[in-house]
Amino acid sequence: MKIVILGSGNLATHLSLALKAADCDIVQVFSRTLVHGRALAHQIGCSYTNRTDDIRDDADVYIFSVKDDALATLISYVCRKGSDALFLHTAGSMPMTVFEGQTSHFGVLYPMQTFSKARPVEFREIPCFIEASDAQSLKTIRSLAERISARVVDCDSEKRKKLHLAAVFACNLTNHCYRLAERLLESEHIDFRLFHPLIEETARKVMTMSPKNAQTGPMVRYDQNVMNMQMSMLPDARTREIYRLMAESIHEDY
């Protein structure tokens, strides 16, 4: 089974490396940014291009791992490459129907994880959510997913959008809170690494108990003296508003 990877970003890189490690036959990488496509292709040991006209037309599977706003345009071109091929994307927030009218066999393989090129991941532990246009396509996608992940779950587009939204809260917004904490510490020249045990314990707690039961701090008991004092210490109105809204949301949950 010959595979073409379309994209060279964080997710495309880790997915490609996982497929390669599982002995899948990746024959080409396409990337608008030639230097990134070349770097990924060299890691995999395949050809690369930044020209849509040069995308191979003999692959069995085309995997789109590009920005959401570039997906539809790229699909409209690439799906003309092979009518019998399977086309799938890896986006959490995009519906499977983005392929409708473009090809007969299509689907989704969404690995739910935060990816950075410089940081290795254990792909076998990453849940992969799959969906397909037909039974045979679903069988093929499941076979691919099970080669790289031990957690393969059927999931339709509506549920996957909710999953992605929840992941934004659990990961991206949480990480931004780490960044806000880091900025506060920078002004006092305090090493953010001192917060690693706190962050690790916060994460460990929600592995064994509900996040609702794991919540602590002045917002739970709504200690307004502490909260007002802390808000007065924040350096700008937007960060104070973030604090206030989060405090209200936490308090209302209890």
N, C-alpha and C positions, 0 to 999 in steps of 0.2 A: 504494500500500500504506500504510494508516493504522496507526500504531504508538502504543500507550500504554506509557509508562514507569512502572513501579511502584517507587518509591524515589527518594531525592534525596541519597544519600550520596556518598562519594568516587567509587566506581566508576560509579554511576548518572549522576553529573554528567559524567564524562569520556566515557562511552559515548554519552550523549545528545548531547553537543557534537560527537563524531565522526560520529554518524549525521546530525546536522543539516548538518555541513560536507559530507557526501556526498549532500546533497539528499534525504534520507529524510524522509517526512512524519510527524513526531511531532505528534500531535493533542492529547495530554493527559499531564500528570504527576500521579501520585497520590503523596502523602506524608502519613504520620501527623503530621508536624511541618509545620504550614501555612507557616511562614515560610521553611523550606527548600524546600518545593515551589514556593512563589511565586517564590523567587529563581531556581530552575532554569528554571521555565516562562518567566520574563521573558527569560532568556538565549536560550531556544529560540524563543520567540514562539508559545506555545500556551496552552491553558487548564490549570487545575490544580484539585485538590480534595484535601481530607483526609478525605472521607467515602466509604466503600466503596459506599454506595448511589448515589453520583454518578459512579462510574467509567463511562466510555462503554461501550456495548454494541455499537458498530458498527465496532470496530477489526479489522484483519486479523491483527495481531501484538500480543501482550501480553508485555512483557519485565519479569521480576521481578528486581530488584536490591536486595534487602532483607536484613536479618540472617537467618542460617540458622534461628534459633529462631522467626522470624515467618513463614517461607516457607510451611509446610504450611497454616497457618490461612488465610493470604491466598489461597493457591491454591484452597482449598475453596470460597471465596466467588466469586473472580473468574472461575474456569473456567465458571461458570454464565452468564457474560455472552454468550458466543458459541460455539455448538457447532462451527462451521466454522472458527473462528479458530485460529491457531498460538500456543501458550503456551510460553515458554522462560524458563529462569533462567540466572543468570550466576555461580553459586557453584562454587568449586573442590571443595569437600568434600561437597556434597550430590548424591545419585544422581539420575539422570533419573527413576527410578521414583517419585519424590515426586508425579509427575503422574498415575500410573496409577489408573484408576478415576474420574478427575475429568474427563478429556477424551480425545479421540481423536488429536489432533495436538499433539505436544509435543517439547521437546528442550532442549539446553543450548548456550549460547555463553559460554565462559569465557575472558576476556582475562587472561593471566597477567602481571600487573604490579602494582607498588605505586602506589597513587593517593592524592594529596592534592589537595583542591580548589584550593589556592592555587598549585600547581605544574603548568605545562603539560607535556604529554607528546606525543611523536610517535606517534600511534596506529598509523600504517602499519607501524611496526617491532615492534609488540606481537604476539606469537603468540596466536592465538585458537583454542581447542580446542572442537570442535563434536561434537554427538551428536544423534540424532533417533529418534523412534518409528517412522518410516516414510520411504520413499524421497522422497516429495514434500516432507515437512517438512525433510528433510536438504538437499534442493535449495534450499529457501527460506532456511534458516539459512546455508548456504554463500554464497548470493548476498548476503545482508546482511553477513556477515563479510568477504567479499572487497571490499565497498565501503569498508571502514574499515581493513582490515589486509592486508598482503602475505604474511602467514604464517598460513594457515588449515590446521589439522591435524585430521583425524578422530581421536577419542579416546573410548573408552568410560568409563563411570563409575568402574570400578576403577582404570584407569590414571590417570584425572584426580585421584582421591583421593591417589595416590602423588605425582603432580605437585605437588599443593597442599601436601602434607607436605614435599616437598623444597624448595618455595618458602619455606615457613616457616623452614627452616634457612638457606637462602641469603639470605633477606631479613630477616624479622622478628627472628630470633635474632641474626643478624649485626648488625643495627641496634641491638639491645639491648646488644651488646658495645661498640658505639660510645658508647652512653649511659653504660655503666659506666666507660669511659675518660674521658668528659667529666666525670663526677662526681669521679674522682680528680684531674683537672686543676683543677677548680673550687676544691678545697681549697688549691691552691697558686697560684691566680689566674693560671693559664696558659691562653692562648687556644686553644680547640679547633681553630681554623682552621689552626694550625700542623701539624695532623695530616692536612690535606687532601691534600698530595702523597703521603703514605704510603698513604692510603686509595685514592687514584686508581691508584697503581702496583700495589697488591694486586689491584684489580679488573682492571687491564689485563693482568696476568700470566695470569689464568685465562681470558682470551680467546684465548691462544695456547698454553697448556700445561695439563695436568691439575692440579686443585687439590692432588692428592697430591704432585706434583713441585714445585709452587710453595711448599709449606709450608717455613718457616724458623723459627728461634728456639730457645730453650732446651728446649722440649718435644721437638723432633725428636731432639736429642742426649741428652735426658733429663739435663740438667745440674741435679742435685738441689740443689747449693749455691745456684745462682741462684734456682731455683723456691722453695726454702724461705725464702730471704730475701724474695722478692716476696710470698709468701703472708703473711709476718709483717707486711708493710706494708699489707695490705688491712684496711679499717675494720670489717668485720663478718664473722660466721661464715658467713652465706649466700654472700657474695661469695667467701670463701676456698674454700667447697665447690664453687662454680661453677668456680673456677680449677683446683682439684684434679681434678675430673671431666674437664674439658677437657684438662688436661695428660695424664692417663692415656689418654684417647681418642686424642689425637694420637700419643702414644708407641706405643700398640698398633697404630697404622696403619703403623708403620715397623719 
